[in-house]
Amino acid sequence: MTRVSFDVNGETHQLELDTRTTLLDALREHLHLTGTKKGCDHGQCGACTVIVDGRRINSCLTLAVMHQGDEITTIEGLGTPDGLHPLQAAFVEHDGYQCGYCTPGQICSAVAMLAEVKAGIPSHVTDDLNAPVRLTNAELRERMSGNICRCGAYSNIAEAISEVAGRSA
């Protein structure tokens, strides 16, 4: 057991955890933030995606003790029922959530992905590394490829993200 402290959704939490506890289990089981989902538990589906210090990660693949002092944002930290984050509202408008299981991870991933694009960080499909990064359909799909939707709502998800990014799909 060890003590770990991190900021989750703007609030500092101190936990006494088994050193083998994943960040996902710390969020769900210890902080009762159940929006982040346990999908495959192998980092392949993206349902557990959260934002740590501005970067998206699969919370099932990292230990909570590795995030001492980090700022963590989960789906619960992005918006409220009365004040949805723009991506949450777009997912509702475009029916990008279907069953809803993957949606928290999809939205957290999209928030971080849009920040990457805005910061000019290229992806594997970026055509010109010397030009500003544009969120083309290929860029969007490559950057979101680590998030699986078992319902197949990909076109709706892409439309929601594109709307928030300021371009039509």
N, C-alpha and C positions, 0 to 999 in steps of 0.2 A: 504494500500500500504506500501511496505517496500523495502529497498535496499538489494540486495543480490549480492555477488561477487563470482564467481568461475572460474576455469581454464577449458576451453573446447578446446580440441585438441591442447593444448600448448599455447593458447591465453587467457588472463584474460578478463573476461566480467563482467561489472557491470550493473545490471538491476534494474529498479523500477517495482516491480510486486505486484499484488494482492496476499495476503498471501495464497490464495487457489489455486494458479497456480501450476499445476504439473510440474515436471521436463520435462516431454515429451512436454508439451505445451510451456514451456520456450524455449526449444531447437528448436522446429518447428516454433512457431509463433513469437517469439521475436528475435531469433538468425538466423532464416531461414535455419536451418540445417534439411532439410526434408528427409534425408536418414533414420532416425529413424522413424519407422512407427507406426501409431495408428491403432491397430488391434481390439482387443475386448474392450479395455479401462477398463478391470477388472483384469489384471495380469494373464490371463489364456493362452495366445497364444505366448508370447515372442517376438512379432514383435517389441516391443519398447525397447528391451534389449540394454543397454549401459554399459560401464565399469566405475565405480566410485571408485577411489582409489584402482584400481586393482581387484575389485570384480564386478561381473555382477549383475545388478539389473533391474527390470521392471520399467522403468521410468514413466509409467502411474500410479504407485502405491505410488509414493513419491512426496512430495511437494518440489518445487525448493528451498524454504527458508531453508530446512533441509540440504542443501548442500553448505552452506557458506564455502568458502575456499577449497572445494574439487576439485580434479582433475578428470575431466570427459572426457572419450573418446567415440566418436561416430564413426560410419562407415566412416565418412568423415576424421577422424583423423588416420585411419589405413593405408591408402595407397593413391596413386594418379593414374590417368589413365595411366601414363607412368611408374609408379613404384608400382605395386600392392603389397599389403601385401601377404605373402605366402598363407594364407587361401583364400584370394580373388582369387588368381591365380588358386588354386586347385579347388575352386567352379566352375570356368569357365571351367577348363580342364575336370572335372568330371560331368558337367551339373548338378550341385547341386543347381541351382537357379530357374529353370523352369520359373514361372511367375515373380519371383524376389521380390515379396512383403515381404516375411518373411526373405529374405536373409541377410539384414543388421543385424537383431537381431540374426539370426543363427550364423553369422560370429563373432559378438561381444561376443556372449555366448561361442563359440568355443575357441576364444582367451583366455578368462578368464578361461575356463575349462582346457585347456592345461597347463596354469600356475598353477592351483590347483593340477593337477596330478604331475607336475614337483616338486611342493613344498611338495608332499607327503600327501596331504589332502585326506582322504578317503571319499567314498560315501556310500550310503546305501547298495550297492552290493559288496563292497570291501571284498574279501575273508579273508585276513589275515591282521589284523590291525598292526601287528608287522613287516610285510615285506614291502618293497618299493611298492608303488602303481603302478600297470601296467595298461595301457589303453587297456583293453580287450574290446571285442565287447559289453559285458554286461555293463561294466563301461561307455563306450562311450554313449550308448543308455540311461542309467539311468541319466547321467549328462546332456544330451541334451533333456531330456523328457519334459522340460518346454517350448520348442520351437516347435510350431506346423507348419507343412508345409501342406497347403491345397491341393497342387498339388501331394503330396505323393512322393517327391523326396528323401525320407529318405535314401535309399541305396546309392544314389549318394552323399548325404551330408556326410554320414558315411565314404565313400571311400575318399572324399576330406579331411576330418579331419584326418583320419588314415594316409593318405599320408604325411601330414604335421607333424604328430606325429612321423613319422619314422617307420611305420610298415604297412604291407599290410592288407587290410580288410578281 
